[in-house]
């Protein structure tokens, strides 16, 4: 239901996002009801003892302007305890987030376009297999404020609508990417890579896996090489958010983050 609400807001969730989202923190999703009807939702997914990520902050249109969403927000923030909290805030809500103690760190931009790529022939790029999972967990932790083994283990697992690839160089992971089917088109995320060349190689391989169609990539705006990647492949800006934190902002390697995993969970 919450994913349906997100789709109605134009956030275009993945077709099978529910399982990995839930696995990340089964106690991190909150719903407000009024007279037995769902009125508002929010998530506060906790990654370890030091970090949490807020998302899915939505009030049903029938219950907006009544303070229900605000009360649920306060409940979720309390559930995070002393953890630093991150979020990707839509433009319309950023001032409200500032009043709640969140500070802007950088912009994010969703790029999209209809793509078809030529086959990628590089033996370093291979599908994710169970044997890779320990390495993937370690690699993913380099790009996030806290390890998230339960989430990334489910997110990178192949399904009918999801495909993940790794780039392995000299026995170590040098890039990781996932493409998944969404309510409209497909999204790539994460797209982590040690170099811009590796990122472009993974991007093209992921698009090839999915075939022709609309593809979306959410990039941190400070990564100029990610902007250049989008320009090379004809992707155009379609949606903007701001990464904001309450508490000390983590020093993420934005120059190697070419695609954010998901605006809902970071």
N, C-alpha and C positions, 0 to 999 in steps of 0.2 A: 504494500500500500504506500509506504513512504517513497519507494522508488517511482511509483506512479505519480505521486505528488511532484517529485523532482522532475519527471518528464514533462508534466504540465507547466512547470516553471521554465521550460526550455533548456534544462541542464543535460539532457540527452544521456541518461545512464546506460550502462552496458546491460545486455540481455541476461547475463548470469552473474551480476555483481553481488547479489544477495548473500551467497554462501561465503565468499572471501571477506566481505564486509562484516558479516556476523562472526566469522572465525577470529577476526582481529581482536574483538572484545565483546563477548556476548552480553556483558553488563553495561555496555556503553551506549545504549539506544533508549531514548525516553519519549513517552507519548503522553500528552494531556488529553483528557476526555471531559466532556461536558454533557450531562444528561445521557450518558452512554454512547455519545458520538465522538469519534476521534476529532480533536480540534487543532492540535499542533504537534510538531515533532522536532527533535534535535538529537544529534549524536555527539558523544564525547568519548572518543576512542582513546584508551590509555595505553601508551607504549612504555612499559616499565614504570619505574618510580619517579622519573623526572620529566616526562613529556606526555602531552595529550593533544589530540587534534579535534577541533569542533567542526561539525558539518550538518547538513540536512536541517538547517534552521528554517522551518516552514510552518506557517499557520494556514489552515484550510481557509479558503476565501469566505466561507460562511461565518468564521469566528475571528476575523481580523479586527483590530482596533478595540479589543476588549481587555487587553493586558494578559491574555492567556499565554501567548508566546513568550512574553517577557518573563513571566513567572517560571515557565519551563526552562528558559535560558538560565535564570539564576540557579535553578535546581541543578542543571547540568554543570555549570561552572563550579558549584560547590562540590560536585562529585569528583572533579579533577584534583581537589585538594591543593597542595602547594606546587603542583607541577606547572612548568611553563606550558602555555596553551597556544597552539597555532591555528590559523584558519585562512581560507582563501575567500575573501569577502567580495561580493558583487558591489558594483559602484553605488547602488542605491542605499546600501546598508553601512558603508564604511564609516560615516560620521557617527552612527550609533555605536559601532564597535570601538571607536576612539573614546567615546564617553564611558565605555565599560573597561577602559584601561588597556586596550590593544593599540599597539604602535605599528605604523607602516614600515615595512622593510624593503619591498620591491614589488613591481608590477608583474603580473602573469598575463599572457595573451594566448587565446585559443586561435590557431590557424586552421583553415580547412580548404579543401579543394577536391576535384575529381581527378584521380590519378591512375595511370597505368605505367608500370616500369618494365624494363627489360630484365631477363633472368640474371640473377646474381650468382656468379661462380667463384666462390672463395671457400676453400675447405675449412677455414677457421670459423665460419658461421654455421652453427648446427642447432637443431631443435633441443630445447631443454629436456633432460631426462632425470629420473629420480637420483641418479648418481651425482648429478651436479648440485643438488639442493644444499648441501653444507657450504659449498663455495658461493652459491647464490646468496644465501643468508648473510655471509660475511661481506660479500660485495655490496649488497643492498644497504648494509649498515653504514657504509662509507658516505652515503648520500642522504641520510636521514638523521634526525637528532637522537634517535634511540633505535636499537635493533627491533625488528618486527618479524620474527621467524614464523609465527603462526600465519600471519597475513600473507607474506610474500611466498610462503610455501604453497598456499592455496591459489594465490593470484597467478603464479607462474606455471601452474599445472595446466596441461592441455585439456581442453574440452571441445565440444562441437562448435563453440562460438569464440574460442580463445586460443591463441597460439603464441608461444614464447620462444625466443632465440637467444643464444649466447654467442659471443665472439671469444674464442679461446686462443690465446697467443702464448706460445712456450709453456703450455700447461696451466696457465692462469687465466681467469676471466678478465677481459679487457673491454667488455661491453655487454649490456643486457637490455632486451626490449620485449615488450608484449603488445600484441594487437588484438582487439576484441570487438565483436559485433555489438552495436548499440541500437537504440530505438531508431536512429537514423545514421546510416553509414557505419564507419569503424573508427575507433580511437586507438592511437598508439600511446602507450604509457605503462610503465616507465620507458624512457629511452636514456639510459646511462651509458657513458662511454669515456674512455681515457683520452681519446683524441677526436677531433672533428671528422677526420677521415673514417674512423671506426663508426661514429654515429651515423654518417651518411650511408655507409655500407649496410649497417643494421636496418636503417630506415627503409632502404630500397628492398632489402630482403623481406622485411615484414609486409610491405605493400605487395610484393610479389606473392607472398603466401596468401594474402586476402583476395587477390584479383582486382579487377577494375572496380571503381566506385568512389564514393566520397570518403575521404580520410581526414581525421582531425588530430592535431598535435598541440598540447598545452605546454608552452615554453616559459621559463623565467626570462623576463625582458632583458635583464642585464647580460644574458649570454648572447653576445653578438654573433657567434658562430651558429647558434640555433636559429637566429633570424635569417642568416645567410642560407642555411639549409632549407628553410621554408621558401625563401625567394627562388632558390634554384629549382625547386619542384613545383612552383606555381601556386603555393598555398597563400591564402589571403586572411587577414585578421577578421574574426567573427565574434569574439566574446572576450571580455576583460575582467580580471579580478585583481585583488591586492593581497599579497601574503602579509599577514599581520600576526604579531605575537603579544601575548600578555606575559610578562616575565622576560628573562634574558633571552634575546634572539640568538639561536644557534648559528654558528659560522658554517654554512653549507657550501660545498664546492660548486657554485652555480655555473662555473665555466665547463663543468663536465655533466651537468644536468641538462640534457637536450629535450627531455620530455618529462613532465611531472606525472607521477603515477595516476593520481586522481584528485580533483579539487575537493572531493568529499572527505577523504582520509589522508591526504597529504602525499 
